[in-house]
Amino acid sequence: MYAAGSSIRPLRSARRPFEGLRHAGRWLLVAALIVVASWGLARVALGGTAPATTTVVVQPGESLWSIAAARYPGADTRERVDAIERLNGLSSPVIGAGETLQLPTS
């Protein structure tokens, strides 16, 4: 009736030996693409690069208030003085002639 052994094969896994590594490589590629895309979207959302600054040397008789009022005529001078202090790491608005200050461009 039945031919013994003619079409019987030993039981083996249907997978090939390195097939799991191929799938791991695909997942690694997908994860890397997600990381790169997330990084790019974060740069766009956060504005990309650091804000540009200009450098000013303090002249005799100038103060942060007078510099902010002259450089940003339409803006609130108090906010600009605070921004200049934070950008330069100053603990107070006291500055001296000859100091170099970074001013935000916007």
ZAMARGU-4260 file (C-alpha; in steps of 0.2 Angstrom, whole numbers, plus 5000, padded with zeros to 4 digits):
<rodrens>
0) 5000/5000/5000 | 5011/5014/5006 | 5029/5014/5001 | 5039/5016/5017 | 5053/5028/5016
5) 5051/5035/4998 | 5044/5052/5003 | 5048/5053/5021 | 5060/5065/5027 | 5067/5068/5044
10) 5058/5082/5053 | 5068/5099/5052 | 5064/5116/5055 | 5057/5126/5040 | 5069/5140/5044
15) 5086/5142/5037 | 5101/5144/5050 | 5104/5163/5047 | 5086/5168/5043 | 5084/5176/5061
20) 5099/5187/5058 | 5092/5194/5042 | 5076/5199/5051 | 5086/5207/5065 | 5095/5217/5052
25) 5079/5223/5045 | 5073/5228/5062 | 5089/5237/5065 | 5087/5246/5049 | 5069/5251/5053
30) 5074/5257/5070 | 5089/5268/5063 | 5077/5276/5051 | 5065/5280/5065 | 5079/5288/5075
35) 5085/5298/5060 | 5068/5304/5056 | 5064/5309/5074 | 5080/5318/5075 | 5076/5328/5060
40) 5059/5332/5065 | 5065/5338/5082 | 5078/5350/5074 | 5064/5357/5064 | 5052/5359/5079
45) 5066/5367/5090 | 5072/5379/5076 | 5087/5370/5070 | 5102/5380/5074 | 5107/5391/5089
50) 5101/5409/5087 | 5113/5420/5079 | 5122/5434/5089 | 5132/5449/5086 | 5146/5455/5096
55) 5147/5473/5104 | 5161/5481/5114 | 5154/5492/5128 | 5159/5510/5126 | 5162/5522/5141
60) 5145/5528/5148 | 5135/5514/5140 | 5124/5503/5150 | 5114/5487/5146 | 5099/5498/5146
65) 5106/5510/5133 | 5113/5496/5122 | 5096/5487/5122 | 5086/5503/5119 | 5098/5508/5104
70) 5099/5490/5096 | 5080/5485/5098 | 5070/5501/5097 | 5053/5493/5095 | 5055/5480/5109
75) 5052/5480/5127 | 5069/5486/5134 | 5067/5476/5150 | 5065/5460/5141 | 5080/5464/5130
80) 5092/5468/5145 | 5087/5451/5153 | 5090/5442/5137 | 5108/5450/5135 | 5111/5446/5154
85) 5106/5428/5151 | 5116/5426/5135 | 5132/5433/5143 | 5130/5424/5160 | 5129/5441/5169
90) 5122/5441/5187 | 5118/5459/5186 | 5116/5473/5173 | 5132/5481/5179 | 5145/5482/5164
95) 5161/5491/5161 | 5169/5500/5146 | 5179/5488/5135 | 5169/5473/5139 | 5163/5462/5125
100) 5145/5457/5125 | 5135/5445/5114 | 5118/5452/5108 | 5104/5441/5101 | 5100/5446/5083
105) 5081/5445/5085
</rodrens>
